[in-house]
Amino acid sequence: MFDAEILVAPVVLFLIVVAPLWLILHYKSKKQLSQGLSEHEHRQLLELAHKTEKMAERVETLEALLDQESPEWRRKV
């Protein structure tokens, strides 16, 4: 009824080509994650943190101005 020989070629192909590549890429990505951030990524993270602080200050300033000019603005939003 079912011919097992049909599955031999795809299984062999998977075991010879796909499985080793899969394992290599998997453990390579695990290694990169365990090493942490690179110097460039760390610099980018610090830059983003600085920009975030500046944005937070701007939002606070805008909210203070809106509170002075239109004290009811929070209820309208």
FILUMTI-279773 format. One line per 5 residues: number of its first residue (from 1); their letters; for each residue x, y, z of N, C-alpha, C. Coordinates in steps of 0.1 Angstrom, whole numbers, plus 5000, padded with zeros to 4 digits. Example, Ala and Ser with C-alpha at 12.3 -4.5 7.8 and 13.67 -1.06 7.14 Angstrom:
2
1 = AS = 5132:4943:5078:5123:4955:5078:5132:4967:5078 | 5128:4978:5071:5137:4989:5071:5129:5000:5079
END
This chain:
77
1 = MFDAE = 5008:4988:5000:5000:5000:5000:5009:5013:5000 | 5016:5015:5011:5024:5027:5012:5039:5023:5009 | 5045:5030:5000:5059:5026:4997:5068:5035:5005 | 5076:5029:5014:5085:5037:5022:5097:5043:5015 | 5100:5037:5003:5111:5043:4995:5108:5057:4990
6 = ILVAP = 5096:5061:4990:5093:5075:4986:5098:5085:4995 | 5099:5081:5008:5103:5090:5018:5119:5091:5020 | 5126:5081:5015:5140:5080:5017:5147:5092:5011 | 5145:5096:4999:5152:5108:4993:5149:5121:5001 | 5137:5124:5005:5135:5137:5012:5142:5136:5026
11 = VVLFL = 5141:5125:5033:5147:5123:5046:5162:5125:5045 | 5168:5118:5036:5183:5119:5034:5187:5133:5031 | 5180:5140:5022:5182:5154:5018:5181:5162:5031 | 5171:5161:5039:5169:5168:5051:5181:5166:5060 | 5185:5154:5063:5196:5150:5072:5209:5155:5067
16 = IVVAP = 5211:5156:5054:5225:5160:5049:5226:5175:5047 | 5215:5181:5043:5216:5196:5040:5209:5204:5050 | 5197:5202:5053:5189:5211:5061:5192:5210:5076 | 5193:5199:5081:5196:5197:5096:5209:5203:5100 | 5220:5201:5093:5233:5207:5098:5232:5222:5097
21 = LWLIL = 5226:5228:5086:5225:5242:5085:5217:5248:5096 | 5206:5241:5099:5197:5245:5110:5204:5246:5123 | 5212:5235:5126:5219:5235:5139:5230:5245:5139 | 5237:5247:5129:5248:5257:5129:5242:5271:5131 | 5232:5275:5124:5226:5288:5125:5219:5289:5139
26 = HYKSK = 5213:5279:5144:5207:5280:5157:5218:5283:5168 | 5228:5275:5168:5239:5277:5179:5247:5290:5176 | 5248:5294:5164:5255:5307:5161:5246:5319:5167 | 5233:5318:5166:5225:5329:5171:5225:5328:5186 | 5225:5316:5192:5226:5315:5207:5239:5321:5212
31 = KQLSQ = 5250:5319:5205:5263:5324:5209:5262:5340:5209 | 5256:5345:5198:5255:5360:5197:5247:5366:5209 | 5236:5359:5212:5228:5364:5223:5235:5363:5236 | 5243:5353:5239:5250:5352:5251:5262:5361:5253 | 5267:5367:5242:5278:5376:5242:5273:5390:5246
36 = GLSEH = 5261:5393:5245:5256:5406:5249:5257:5416:5238 | 5256:5429:5241:5256:5439:5231:5270:5442:5227 | 5271:5445:5214:5284:5450:5208:5286:5464:5212 | 5298:5469:5210:5301:5483:5213:5292:5493:5206 | 5290:5490:5193:5281:5498:5185:5267:5498:5190
41 = EHRQL = 5262:5486:5193:5248:5485:5199:5247:5492:5212 | 5257:5491:5220:5257:5498:5233:5257:5514:5231 | 5264:5518:5222:5264:5533:5218:5251:5537:5214 | 5244:5529:5205:5231:5532:5200:5221:5533:5211 | 5222:5523:5221:5213:5523:5232:5214:5535:5241
46 = LELAH = 5227:5539:5243:5229:5552:5251:5223:5564:5244 | 5225:5564:5231:5220:5575:5223:5204:5576:5224 | 5198:5564:5222:5184:5564:5224:5179:5568:5237 | 5186:5564:5248:5182:5567:5261:5183:5583:5263 | 5194:5588:5257:5195:5603:5258:5184:5610:5251
51 = KTEKM = 5180:5605:5239:5169:5611:5231:5156:5610:5239 | 5154:5598:5245:5142:5596:5253:5141:5606:5264 | 5152:5609:5271:5152:5619:5282:5148:5632:5277 | 5154:5636:5265:5151:5649:5259:5136:5650:5256 | 5131:5639:5250:5117:5639:5246:5108:5640:5259
56 = AERVE = 5111:5634:5269:5104:5634:5282:5104:5649:5287 | 5115:5655:5286:5116:5669:5291:5107:5678:5282 | 5107:5676:5269:5099:5684:5260:5084:5682:5263 | 5080:5669:5266:5066:5666:5269:5062:5674:5282 | 5071:5673:5292:5068:5680:5304:5066:5695:5302
61 = TLEAL = 5075:5701:5294:5074:5715:5291:5061:5718:5283 | 5057:5710:5274:5045:5712:5266:5033:5711:5275 | 5033:5701:5284:5022:5700:5294:5021:5712:5303 | 5032:5717:5308:5032:5728:5316:5026:5740:5309 | 5030:5743:5296:5025:5754:5289:5010:5752:5286
66 = LDQES = 5005:5740:5283:4991:5738:5281:4983:5740:5294 | 4989:5736:5306:4983:5738:5319:4980:5753:5321 | 4990:5761:5317:4989:5775:5319:4979:5781:5310 | 4979:5778:5297:4970:5784:5287:4956:5778:5287 | 4955:5765:5290:4942:5759:5289:4941:5748:5300
71 = PEWRR = 4938:5752:5312:4938:5742:5323:4929:5730:5321 | 4919:5731:5313:4909:5720:5311:4914:5710:5299 | 4925:5712:5294:4929:5704:5282:4930:5689:5285 | 4933:5685:5297:4934:5671:5300:4920:5664:5300 | 4910:5671:5303:4896:5666:5302:4891:5664:5288
76 = KV = 4896:5672:5279:4892:5672:5265:4898:5660:5258 | 4909:5655:5262:4916:5644:5256:4910:5632:5260
END
